[in-house]
Amino acid sequence: MKRIDWRRKISSRKFWAAVSGVVISVMIIFGADSGSQERIAGAITSTGVLVTYILAEGSTDKAALDNSDDE
């Protein structure tokens, strides 16, 4: 069975766009106003940016640490 690389999936812009799309669609179904939809979409987008940054920095730090161990 192939293992899913969750770190890569969570840091994907496509993933965060899909999450945002689903949440906004559900909000529309339940009659949320456009202001609320915009705020939620902004919160999801900023969370995606933050998660991607943290994972990228962690990966960079790990690579630097691995390289220093090789020397």
C-alpha positions as CSV (number, residue, x, y, z in Angstrom):
1,M,0.0,0.0,0.0
2,K,1.4,3.4,-1.0
3,R,1.9,5.8,1.8
4,I,0.4,9.3,1.5
5,D,2.8,12.2,2.0
6,W,0.6,14.4,4.1
7,R,3.2,17.1,4.6
8,R,3.4,17.6,0.9
9,K,-0.4,17.6,0.5
10,I,-1.0,20.1,3.3
11,S,1.6,22.5,1.9
12,S,-0.1,22.5,-1.5
13,R,-1.9,25.6,-2.7
14,K,-4.4,23.3,-4.5
15,F,-5.3,21.7,-1.2
16,W,-6.0,25.1,0.5
17,A,-8.0,26.3,-2.6
18,A,-10.1,23.1,-2.4
19,V,-10.6,23.5,1.4
20,S,-11.7,27.1,0.8
21,G,-14.0,26.1,-2.0
22,V,-15.7,23.5,0.0
23,V,-16.2,25.7,3.1
24,I,-17.5,28.7,1.0
25,S,-19.9,26.3,-0.9
26,V,-21.3,25.0,2.4
27,M,-21.6,28.6,3.7
28,I,-23.6,29.5,0.5
29,I,-25.9,26.5,1.0
30,F,-26.7,27.7,4.6
31,G,-27.2,31.3,3.5
32,A,-24.1,33.0,4.9
33,D,-23.7,36.6,3.8
34,S,-20.9,37.6,1.4
35,G,-19.0,39.4,4.2
36,S,-18.7,36.3,6.3
37,Q,-17.7,34.3,3.2
38,E,-14.9,36.7,2.5
39,R,-13.6,36.7,6.1
40,I,-13.6,32.8,6.2
41,A,-11.9,32.6,2.8
42,G,-9.3,35.0,4.1
43,A,-8.8,33.0,7.3
44,I,-8.4,29.8,5.3
45,T,-5.9,31.4,2.9
46,S,-3.8,32.9,5.6
47,T,-3.7,29.6,7.5
48,G,-2.6,27.8,4.3
49,V,0.2,30.4,3.8
50,L,1.3,29.9,7.4
51,V,1.3,26.1,7.3
52,T,3.2,26.1,4.0
53,Y,5.8,28.5,5.4
54,I,6.3,26.4,8.6
55,L,6.7,23.2,6.6
56,A,9.1,24.8,4.1
57,E,11.2,26.2,6.9
58,G,11.2,22.9,8.8
59,S,12.3,21.1,5.6
60,T,15.1,23.7,5.0
61,D,16.3,23.4,8.6
62,K,16.3,19.6,8.5
63,A,18.3,19.6,5.2
64,A,20.8,22.0,6.7
65,L,21.1,19.9,9.8
66,D,21.6,16.7,7.7
67,N,24.3,18.4,5.7
68,S,26.2,19.5,8.8
69,D,26.1,15.9,10.1
70,D,27.7,14.7,6.9
71,E,30.8,16.9,7.3
